[in-house]
Amino acid sequence: MAAKPKPGIFSSLRGGASGSVFSASLLLMVSALLSGVLGLVRGKLIAYLFGAGPAVDAYTAAFELPDTIYYFLIGGVASTTLIKLLAQYGAEGREDEGDHALSNILNVMLTVLGVAALLGIPLVPLYVRLKFHNFDSPETAHMCVQMTRILLFNPLLLLAGGVFGSRLMARKIFIFQALQPLLYNGGIIASVWLLHGRFGPYSMAIGAAFGAFVGFFLINFFGARSIGMEWTPKYDLRHPALHQWVRMSLPLMLGAGLVTLDPQIRSYFASEVKGAVSLMNYSRQLFAAPMGIIGPAAGAASLPFFASLWAAGETERFSAAVNRAVSRLLAVSLLITAWMIALAAPIVDVALRGGRFDQADTAEAAQLLVLFSLSLVFWTSQNLYARAFYAAGNTLTPMIAGTVIFALSLPVYAAFFHSSSAWGGVRGLVIASDIGIAANMVTLAVLLHTKRMVSLAEMQWGELARALLAAIASAFAVTWCMRVLPLGALLATASLSSTSHLANFVRLLAGSAVWLVVAAAVLLVTKSSLPNALLRRGSRSAAMAAAKPVTAADAP
């Protein structure tokens, strides 16, 4: 494989040393924002056509066996370990050898996943019967079996996309990573819209397979080729890079913790209640929209820079970069949590209600969204803490921690689900999920501190306190505003129902404006640096990029 970039259409999208964590994070956050919008469109379309019932229950459950195969055979983060491997090759000036190693790893693991998928086809009915034994009807189970078979080969596409994508991210090229979720969601939307009349609920699974092919495999394949990487038929089981990658990935393969298995645990219990799996999925998708913008975007962008700092032995700058990134993620997460909790009802109404998704479904989904929102700060920050371990080449510690927390969490899920209180049942599952992910995040932070990798003393505690105060004040302001806003009279004058989509859209806009003004005012009065941080970082990154390479020390 030639490592030299080829001239062409993608030349203007190349990264390199002059790129910054800020610009990469900004690109991925814009991508995640657009993907979040497409995700809302996707959810709205599916809710309108199929509601919160057996079809969407089956579709949601159909992802679990393919995801399980992927996580247990690849570790779920192929690109994470490959970026670390490529960083080592790059530091030693052996980029060409790194490309050969990627081809070999890809070919060997495609064989493993292909065999697993073929073996899984006849075993799908047994899996569905054991995992979702409480599905309300044989028809639901049959739909789940057929959709699972459609999705069984998605892990191969995810693996190939991860391998090619790791080559791009190792070069600090993130445009293709940014396009992935847009093409994936677009594929689902297009397939459901065009094919639902002919294939019914199966159009959702067809769309997910098509989106994975275009959004994960194809875009990264062409991106890797544009920088000179060629996929060769190299196949060497004794290659040292393959062994090294397996050693780094094995803890991830064997230690799928709560972060990975939380949806599977919730769906196992929720399958006892008709429509509960789909209701949780809809609420989780709305919750994941902001989480996907501020969490994985920063995590994916930071990993190559963190890995470079650690490989260079700059442990103090590594610690400072991780703490700075986590502190700002936590601060933003607190503010967004306040917005989602205060405006959960109009958010769900505008995003989902309509067609087969009725008022009762909307009310229940809004309650679940509030409960999910309580864990936003933990989901976003644990993502960065885990990547701090991965950047240092340590996948064993988070694996052990995740496995222990997973084992301890199982009885918590069961206890909350079977509780007879108002917070039991489906709501109890979400509460148990919040408790588990909080324990996971705190454990990772403490382990990084005790191993002297990332000091908790360097966290920006003052900024977090200001953000918490702004979050509480803005949430109370929005709640008060929603109670006194004379919306009913205004809409009655226009002959519109106070429960119409327009009414809730106005509530959402007005509440968001109040939230933004109050939060910004509190941050400014308390002299928080958060409101100006992105602007300041943007101008500083531009100046530094012109003068010298920017590293993870400048991570937001």
BELPE-V209182 format. One record per residue. N is the residue number from 0. NEAR is the number of other C-alpha atoms within 12 Angstrom. Layout:
[[N & NEAR] [N & NEAR]]
This chain:
[[0 & 25] [1 & 21] [2 & 24] [3 & 19] [4 & 26] [5 & 20] [6 & 14] [7 & 15] [8 & 14] [9 & 23] [10 & 20] [11 & 15] [12 & 26] [13 & 31] [14 & 30] [15 & 28] [16 & 25] [17 & 26] [18 & 39] [19 & 42] [20 & 48] [21 & 41] [22 & 38] [23 & 45] [24 & 43] [25 & 34] [26 & 31] [27 & 37] [28 & 34] [29 & 28] [30 & 34] [31 & 37] [32 & 29] [33 & 27] [34 & 37] [35 & 31] [36 & 27] [37 & 28] [38 & 38] [39 & 36] [40 & 29] [41 & 35] [42 & 42] [43 & 34] [44 & 36] [45 & 44] [46 & 42] [47 & 29] [48 & 30] [49 & 35] [50 & 36] [51 & 41] [52 & 35] [53 & 33] [54 & 41] [55 & 43] [56 & 46] [57 & 43] [58 & 43] [59 & 48] [60 & 49] [61 & 45] [62 & 37] [63 & 38] [64 & 40] [65 & 41] [66 & 34] [67 & 35] [68 & 35] [69 & 38] [70 & 31] [71 & 29] [72 & 34] [73 & 44] [74 & 37] [75 & 34] [76 & 40] [77 & 40] [78 & 41] [79 & 45] [80 & 46] [81 & 48] [82 & 45] [83 & 42] [84 & 44] [85 & 42] [86 & 38] [87 & 30] [88 & 26] [89 & 25] [90 & 19] [91 & 15] [92 & 13] [93 & 19] [94 & 26] [95 & 23] [96 & 25] [97 & 38] [98 & 39] [99 & 32] [100 & 39] [101 & 49] [102 & 36] [103 & 32] [104 & 42] [105 & 41] [106 & 26] [107 & 32] [108 & 34] [109 & 31] [110 & 23] [111 & 23] [112 & 32] [113 & 27] [114 & 19] [115 & 28] [116 & 31] [117 & 21] [118 & 17] [119 & 26] [120 & 25] [121 & 17] [122 & 20] [123 & 34] [124 & 26] [125 & 19] [126 & 26] [127 & 35] [128 & 23] [129 & 16] [130 & 28] [131 & 38] [132 & 24] [133 & 26] [134 & 34] [135 & 24] [136 & 23] [137 & 19] [138 & 17] [139 & 33] [140 & 34] [141 & 30] [142 & 33] [143 & 41] [144 & 39] [145 & 32] [146 & 41] [147 & 41] [148 & 34] [149 & 32] [150 & 43] [151 & 40] [152 & 39] [153 & 42] [154 & 43] [155 & 39] [156 & 38] [157 & 45] [158 & 45] [159 & 45] [160 & 39] [161 & 45] [162 & 49] [163 & 47] [164 & 48] [165 & 44] [166 & 52] [167 & 45] [168 & 45] [169 & 45] [170 & 39] [171 & 42] [172 & 40] [173 & 45] [174 & 36] [175 & 41] [176 & 46] [177 & 39] [178 & 34] [179 & 34] [180 & 40] [181 & 34] [182 & 35] [183 & 38] [184 & 37] [185 & 35] [186 & 33] [187 & 38] [188 & 35] [189 & 27] [190 & 31] [191 & 36] [192 & 27] [193 & 19] [194 & 21] [195 & 24] [196 & 15] [197 & 14] [198 & 19] [199 & 24] [200 & 39] [201 & 38] [202 & 36] [203 & 48] [204 & 42] [205 & 37] [206 & 37] [207 & 42] [208 & 39] [209 & 30] [210 & 34] [211 & 38] [212 & 33] [213 & 31] [214 & 37] [215 & 40] [216 & 35] [217 & 30] [218 & 35] [219 & 41] [220 & 34] [221 & 28] [222 & 41] [223 & 43] [224 & 31] [225 & 30] [226 & 36] [227 & 28] [228 & 34] [229 & 30] [230 & 27] [231 & 20] [232 & 17] [233 & 22] [234 & 21] [235 & 21] [236 & 21] [237 & 16] [238 & 21] [239 & 19] [240 & 31] [241 & 30] [242 & 19] [243 & 23] [244 & 40] [245 & 29] [246 & 23] [247 & 35] [248 & 39] [249 & 28] [250 & 32] [251 & 39] [252 & 33] [253 & 28] [254 & 32] [255 & 37] [256 & 39] [257 & 37] [258 & 36] [259 & 35] [260 & 31] [261 & 36] [262 & 34] [263 & 34] [264 & 34] [265 & 44] [266 & 42] [267 & 33] [268 & 37] [269 & 39] [270 & 40] [271 & 24] [272 & 28] [273 & 28] [274 & 37] [275 & 41] [276 & 44] [277 & 39] [278 & 47] [279 & 47] [280 & 39] [281 & 47] [282 & 43] [283 & 39] [284 & 36] [285 & 42] [286 & 43] [287 & 36] [288 & 41] [289 & 39] [290 & 40] [291 & 37] [292 & 38] [293 & 43] [294 & 41] [295 & 38] [296 & 40] [297 & 48] [298 & 45] [299 & 49] [300 & 49] [301 & 51] [302 & 49] [303 & 52] [304 & 49] [305 & 51] [306 & 46] [307 & 38] [308 & 34] [309 & 36] [310 & 28] [311 & 22] [312 & 16] [313 & 22] [314 & 26] [315 & 21] [316 & 28] [317 & 40] [318 & 39] [319 & 31] [320 & 41] [321 & 50] [322 & 38] [323 & 37] [324 & 46] [325 & 45] [326 & 39] [327 & 39] [328 & 45] [329 & 42] [330 & 42] [331 & 40] [332 & 36] [333 & 40] [334 & 43] [335 & 40] [336 & 41] [337 & 41] [338 & 44] [339 & 42] [340 & 38] [341 & 40] [342 & 41] [343 & 42] [344 & 38] [345 & 38] [346 & 40] [347 & 44] [348 & 40] [349 & 34] [350 & 37] [351 & 44] [352 & 39] [353 & 26] [354 & 18] [355 & 22] [356 & 33] [357 & 24] [358 & 24] [359 & 21] [360 & 32] [361 & 35] [362 & 24] [363 & 30] [364 & 43] [365 & 36] [366 & 37] [367 & 42] [368 & 43] [369 & 35] [370 & 33] [371 & 42] [372 & 39] [373 & 35] [374 & 38] [375 & 44] [376 & 41] [377 & 38] [378 & 45] [379 & 45] [380 & 43] [381 & 42] [382 & 43] [383 & 44] [384 & 51] [385 & 47] [386 & 44] [387 & 47] [388 & 40] [389 & 43] [390 & 43] [391 & 41] [392 & 35] [393 & 30] [394 & 35] [395 & 27] [396 & 31] [397 & 43] [398 & 32] [399 & 26] [400 & 34] [401 & 38] [402 & 28] [403 & 21] [404 & 33] [405 & 33] [406 & 22] [407 & 23] [408 & 32] [409 & 28] [410 & 20] [411 & 26] [412 & 37] [413 & 27] [414 & 23] [415 & 29] [416 & 33] [417 & 22] [418 & 20] [419 & 14] [420 & 13] [421 & 14] [422 & 21] [423 & 23] [424 & 30] [425 & 45] [426 & 38] [427 & 31] [428 & 40] [429 & 44] [430 & 35] [431 & 39] [432 & 46] [433 & 35] [434 & 32] [435 & 39] [436 & 38] [437 & 31] [438 & 30] [439 & 41] [440 & 35] [441 & 27] [442 & 28] [443 & 39] [444 & 38] [445 & 24] [446 & 28] [447 & 33] [448 & 23] [449 & 15] [450 & 19] [451 & 18] [452 & 35] [453 & 37] [454 & 28] [455 & 26] [456 & 20] [457 & 24] [458 & 26] [459 & 27] [460 & 20] [461 & 21] [462 & 31] [463 & 30] [464 & 26] [465 & 33] [466 & 41] [467 & 29] [468 & 28] [469 & 40] [470 & 37] [471 & 27] [472 & 29] [473 & 37] [474 & 34] [475 & 24] [476 & 30] [477 & 34] [478 & 28] [479 & 19] [480 & 25] [481 & 30] [482 & 17] [483 & 15] [484 & 23] [485 & 18] [486 & 27] [487 & 23] [488 & 15] [489 & 16] [490 & 21] [491 & 16] [492 & 12] [493 & 14] [494 & 14] [495 & 17] [496 & 17] [497 & 23] [498 & 24] [499 & 23] [500 & 25] [501 & 24] [502 & 31] [503 & 32] [504 & 25] [505 & 27] [506 & 37] [507 & 34] [508 & 22] [509 & 29] [510 & 39] [511 & 34] [512 & 22] [513 & 31] [514 & 37] [515 & 27] [516 & 24] [517 & 29] [518 & 39] [519 & 29] [520 & 23] [521 & 29] [522 & 33] [523 & 20] [524 & 17] [525 & 21] [526 & 18] [527 & 27] [528 & 26] [529 & 35] [530 & 28] [531 & 17] [532 & 25] [533 & 22] [534 & 17] [535 & 17] [536 & 26] [537 & 24] [538 & 17] [539 & 23] [540 & 31] [541 & 22] [542 & 17] [543 & 22] [544 & 24] [545 & 15] [546 & 13] [547 & 16] [548 & 22] [549 & 34] [550 & 37] [551 & 46] [552 & 31] [553 & 38] [554 & 44] [555 & 44]]
